């Protein structure tokens, strides 16, 4: 489709407008909007198809050519384009143009050459590219945090919004429109990296039976006859060559891999006192626990509660969490017994109930412990362990309900004493 200087594929224009929630491109678009389309194409595709000279509007050509020439002259723009290439959601058009005060197409052109120290667009554009690069990184981090969430087509972030039959709203648009969702996504991405690090530190069992001889480079499994080569000057060089080429003879170990365990059930307090940063932190941790359950091939169940169960969903290994789970409102009192009992019912009815299951309770208050001994006894009968996280209150408040409890003091990170039992058990 013809813009100012270039012919942009309609599919790319649709992606640009869709991700920014703009109307579809038209021939009647104003010059600035057409320039935005060309900037998007430069960031997204890298190559632009020039229009024939007779199809270029001479009144706008000088203005547009100067902008594109300045972009081409700046190394920081080239680096930004490399980061955005092929990712329509990351093309930082809106960030760049939102920070630039572009002159009118009718304004006289500066005498300095584009990109030179005298070019008035050079410094603002370089600064805008730096901001845009950070925005791209933040968007990708947020997208990673929401990778296990399924956003239903035709809905916004409000779970009660009517289904209008529209296309799926791009995730970038949802994050721009909802600061709370962005905070959840960024925290979840951070927590997921912590979880992955803890899983890597965990000792793996099962590969402890010698079954054969193979070639490789694992020093702990190399045959004694191979190690003996290190005692001879000439054979030592041959051993080093074989080690580099992964051709040293070593023992092959095998064993029975641990099967997927029972459900990981998260009891998430949605009482009125949880509203705000507490709920944001807890929701982000729920996404990290979901990904952790996927890594262990375990079902994941989420139970939101106040005085009763307000929301419930079970996600089998590899499936995604419905987006409604992120937008359950807070209000009312707290009944841990109701949520704990429902969690045990889910575990008891699940096909994997005979294997080890876990309940994680996140709350900022206590509850009447009268039924706690009974429910703890049922949990022991199902081989269920329970871990409590007490937000800004004493961990002793969760003692009647949980085998282990920890106090949460920071809502901007995940303390080591919490991450270890959550992700290394």
N, C-alpha and C positions, 0 to 999 in steps of 0.2 A: 504494500500500500504506500502511495507517495506521501512523504512527509516534507521536510524542507530541502535537504540535500540528498537524501537517500531513500531507497525503496525498501520498506521493512516488511517481512513476511507477516501475513495476517495472524498466523498462529502465535508468533512472538508478541504481537500487539495485544492479542487476547490475554496471554499470560501476564503481560505487564499491567493491563488494566484490571484484571481479575485480582491479582495480588495486592493492588492498591485500592481496590473497590471503587474504581472509576468507571464512567460510562464507556461503552464500546467506541473505538476510534471511528472518526468520521472525517470526511473531506473538509468539513466546515470548522474543524478544531482550530483554536487560536494558535499563534506561532509558538508561544511558550510550551503548550501541551505537546505540539509536534516535536519541539526540541527535546522534551522529556522522553518521548518515544525513541528518538535517535540515541539519546544517552543510555537508555535501557539496553538497546541493541548493542551498543559499543561494550557495555559491561557484560551482558549476557552471552552474546555470540562472538564478539571480538572483531568480526569482519562485517563491513557494511557495503551494500551494493549502491553505487552512486547513480543518481538519476541522470538521464541525458541532459546536456546543457540547455536545450530548448524547453525542458520541463521544470527548470529551477526558477523560482521567483527571484528576480534580481534585487528586489527591494529588501528581501530577507537573507539573501545569500551571504553577504559580507558579515552580518551579525552572527549567523550560524557557523560560518567557516572559522571565524575567530575563536568561538567557543571550542569547537572541535580541535583546532590547532593547539590551543592551550592545553587541552586534555592530553593530546599526543606528546606534548613537550615535557610533561611532568612524570618523572619516574614513580612518584607515589601513586599516581593514577594508574599506571601500568600494573603496579603490584595489586592495587584494589581490583582491577579488572581480572587479574589471574585468580584472585580469591572468589570472585563472583561467577566465573565462567561456567555456563551450563546450569546454573541454579537460579531460576526466576525469582524465587523467594528471597534470595540473598542479594540480588542486584540492587545496589544502594542508591537508586535514583532519587527517591523521596528525601533521603537524608542529605544528599549533596545539594539538591536544588532548594531545600528548605533553609540551608545556611548561606546560600549565595544571593546577592542582590544584583541580578542581571539587569544590565541597562536595557532600555527600550530598543527595539529594532531600528527605530528612527534616530536614535542618539548618534552623534558623530563617533567614528571609530578612533580609538587611541592611536598615537603615532608609534609607540613602542611595538616591537615584534611580539607575537604570541609566545608566552612562556618565559620571556626575558624578565630581568629585574624591574623594568619599567612597566610591565604589563599589570594593570590594576586588578586583573582577575587571577593572577598567579598565586598570590599568598592566600586569598580566601578559598580558592579551589583546593590548594594543598591541604589547608586546615580542614576543609570539609571532607576530603578523602580520608584523613586520619580518623575523624569522628565516624565516618561511614564504615571504615574497617573494623572499628571496635563494635559498632552496631551489628555488623555481619557476624562477628564472633559470638556476640551475646545471643543473637537469634538462633544460631546453630546449637549453642549450648542449651537454650530453652527447648528447641525442637528435640534434642536428645533426651531431655528430661521428660518429654511427653510422648516418647516413642511407643509406649505400651498402652496408650489411650486411643480409643476409637471415637472420633467425632462424627456423629450421625449426620448424613447429608440433609441440608435444608434447615439446619439449626444454627443458632449462634451460641454464645457461651451461656445463655439463660436456658436451663433445662425446661422451663415452662413456656418458652417461646413457641408460637405456632409453626408448623412445618409448611413452608411456602413453596416447596418443590424446586427451589433454586439449586444451583450447583453447590458442591461442598465449598464453604468459605475457607480460603487458604489459612493455614495455621498462623502465618505471619500477621494476617489481618486480625485474627482473634487475639493474638498477643498484644498488638498495638491498642486494641480497644479495651482490654481488660488487664489493668496493672496487677491485680491479685493473681491472675492466671500466670502472668509473666514471672512473678516472684516465686510461685509454686514450681514452675518449670525450671528456673535457675537453681533453686535449692535442691530439687529432685536430681538434676544433673550432677550437682556436687555430691549428693549422698550416694548416687549410683557409682561414682568413681571411687568413693571410699569403700563401698561394698565390694567392688571388683578387686580392690587392693587387698582387702581382708580375705577374700576367697583364694587369692594367689598365695597368701601366707599360710593357708591352712595345710596341715600335713595330710597327704593322700595315702590311703591304705588300699590294699587289694592286689597290687602287683608285687607279690612276694614269693612266688614259686618259680624256680628255674625250670624251664620247659625246653630250651633249645639254645643253639649258638647262632649269633647274628653278627653283622657288621655295623659299626657305629662309632660314636665318640664320647660315650658316657664313662668317665674315669672310674666311677664307683662300680661298674659292672665289667671292666676289662679283665680278660683271662690272665692268670699269673704268668703263663708262657709269653704273653705279649709284653707284660710289664718287665719281664726279665731282660728284654732287649735294651732297656735303659742302662744296663750295666756294661754294655759294649759300645765303644765310641762309634763304630760304623753302624751297628744295628740301631743305635739311638736315633740317628738321622732318618733311618727308614721308618722307625716308630712314629716320629714327629710328622713325616709325610703322610703316613696312613691315618694319623689322628686328624690332620687338617682335611683330608679327603673323606673322613668318616668311614674308613675301611678297616678299623681295628676290630679284631675278633672280641666279642663280649657276650656275656650271658643274656639270654632273652628271658624276661620275667613276665609272668601273667598271673591273673587272679580273678576272682569274682568281683565285678564292679558293683558298688552299692546301688541298689535300685532306688527309684524315686520314693520319697517318704510321704507321710500323710499330709493333709492340708495345713497350710500356714494361715491362721485366722487372725485378722486384725480387728480389734474392738476399738473404735475411734469415738471418743466423747464429742458430742455435738451440743452440749448444753450451752446456755447463754454465756457463761463465763469463758468459754473457749473462743468466742468470736474475736476475729482480728489476727494478730501475729501468731498466736498459739495454734489456731486452726490451719493457717498457712503452713507452718512448720510441720504439723502432724500430717497434713495432706501430702506434702512433698515426701515425707518419710514413707507414706503408704505406697507411692510410686516406686521408691527404691526397694521396698520389701517385695513388691510385685515382680520387679525384674530379678531380684534374688531368688524368688520362688521359681521363676522361669528357668534360671540357671541350674537349679537343682531338680528340675522336672517335677515340681510339686504344684498341686492346685492352690489357689489363693482365694480366700474369702474375706470380704470387707463387710463389717457390720457397724453402721453408724447408729448411735443411740443417745438419748437424753433420759427422760423418764421411761421411755419405751424404745423399741427398735424403730428408727425412722427411715433407714435405707439398708438394703442388703443385696449383695451380688456375689456370685462365685465365678471365678475365672480359672478355667482349666489351663494346664501348662501350654504355653505358646499362644494363648488367646489374648485379646486386648480388653482393657477395662472400659466400660461405657463412660462417655464423657460426663454423664449426669452425676457420677460419683464425686466429681471435683467441685460440684456446686450445691451440695446439700447445706442448707442454712443452719445456723446455730440458734438454739433457744430452749428454754425449759430447764428442768432439773436434771439429776443424774441418778441412774439406777444401774450399777455395775452388775448386779445379780441377773437382771433381765438379759443383758448383752452376753454375759458369761454363759448362761444357760443355753442361749440360742447358738453360741459358738460350739458348745459341746454337742448339740443336736446335729449341727452340720458335719462335724467330725464323725459322729457315730453312724450317720446315714451314708457317708461317702464310701465308695468301694475300697479306698485305701485306709480305712479306719483302723485296721489292725497294725499298721505301721506307725512309727513315731510321728506325732503331730505337735504343733506348737500354737499357743495363743499369745498374742502380743496385745497388751492393754495400754492405751494412751489416754490419760485423763489429767485434769488439773484440780481434782477434788476427790474426796472420799465418798463412801456410800455405806448404807446400813449393812454391817457385816454379818447379820443374823444367819443368812443362808450360805455364807462363805465356806464353813466346814463341810457341808453337804456337797457343794459343787466341787470343792477341791478333791473330795473322795471320789466323786464320779470321774474327775479328770485323771486321777491316778489309775482308776480302772481301765481307762481308755489309753493309757500310756501317753498322756498329754502333759507337756511342760508349759508353764505360764511365766511370762516375763512382763513386768509392769514398768511403764515410764511415767513418772510423776512430774508434770510441768509446773515449775515454780512453787511446788509444795514439797513437804517432807515425803521421802520414799516410804517411811513407815506406814503411811496411810494406805498403801497398797499391800502391806504385809499379809493381811487376812486372805487376799485373793491370789497372790502370785508366789511362785517358788523363788523368784528373784526379782528385785525391784531396784530401779535407779532413779535418781533425781535429775531432771533436765533443767539446767541453769542458763544455757545459751540457746537462743532461737535463731541464730544466724549460722550455726555449724552443727556438727555431730561429734560430741565428745568421744574420746577413746574408750571410756568406760561404758559407753552405750553401744558404740559400733562393734566392739569385740563380741559381746554376747549375741548381738543381732545377726552378725554375718559370718561368724566363725564356728558356731555350734555345729 
